[in-house]
Amino acid sequence: MASSAASLCSHIYLSNCFPANPIHTNYCNRTSLLYTKRRSEQKNSLNLQTQRKNKNQYQRHFNVMAASVSPLHLPATSGEFRLPAPSPSTSTSRDLGYNSIRAAKKGNPPIMPGLLTPAGPLDLLSVLLRSRVVFIGQPINAQVAQRVISQLMTLAAVDPDADILMYLNCPGGSIYSILAIYDCMSWIKPKVGTVCFGVAASQAALLLAGGEKGMRYAMPNSRIMIHQPQGGCGGNIEDVWRQVNELVASRDKLDKMYVAFTGQPLENVQRFTDRDYFFSAAEAMEFGLIDGVLETEY
């Protein structure tokens, strides 16, 4: 009986789902058990190394494919600058790999146009800033005002004697933010000229007219619109009354600013700002909002 048990014990198979080559293990022999354990650990370690190797190869393949995309070539006046292709990355970060794979499924990521300079690659906004150009192409809120004021003060600190140009393609925005930009334009030493591209509507027309006299321009097909301040409020009667008084005071202040910018009488300005009034470039120059119209081919 004991010999039968020993024989049965020596022929037990260690397997997972009936493998093709089962491992014969004698559970009555301690050395055999240790050898089987070592073989199992080596097998698991080999599987992990294979998985990591495959993952690294896929990541390197993805990076090489991304690097093979031709960069944007932009000519410059002093020579031709080209953005170098990104160097293949060997990072094996789990988050980076997941984000890269997810980006690859959605398509190529957008590339910001730029120029390669001796100081490093620069995006187009930085190139414009080096040319002392500030561009506003969105509704003006506190964040936009903070960016524009920072750019104006930086340019004034770099060269207080050189002029600054502000390009406007703006539908308007917050009165307080626009007045903050105008205060900065008036406070810094450099002269700030304004140019309208597209549209300067609502209180963005105030920035256009508030530029340095003789440096306020518009493109031939641009449109300029002025009107009285708009707002809304709610709550109890006292709060609504205070908000209405603030809007009335704002309208009076803005109308007087237009009088100073255009030279028009106050009654005429109030008549034009009572409702939305659209000017062409020539009409805005005749009214006094701008000083000239920039010529184009058409």
Buried (B, 14 or more C-beta within 10 A) or exposed (E): EEEEEEEEEBEBEBEEEEEEEEEEBBEEEEEBBEEBEEEEEEEEEEEEEEEEEEEBEEBBEBBEEBBEEEBEEBEEEEEEBBBEEEEBBEEEEEEEBEEBEEEEEEEEEEEEEBBBBEEEBBEEBBBBBBEBBBBBEEBBEEEBBEBBBEBBEEBBEEEEEEEBBBBBBBBBBBBEBBBBBBEBBEEBEBBBBBBBBBBBBBBBBBBBBBBBEEBBBBBEEBBBBBBBBEEEEEEEEEEEEEBEEBBEEBBBEBBEBBBEBBEBEEEEBBEBBEEEBEBBBEBBBEBBBBBEBBEEEE
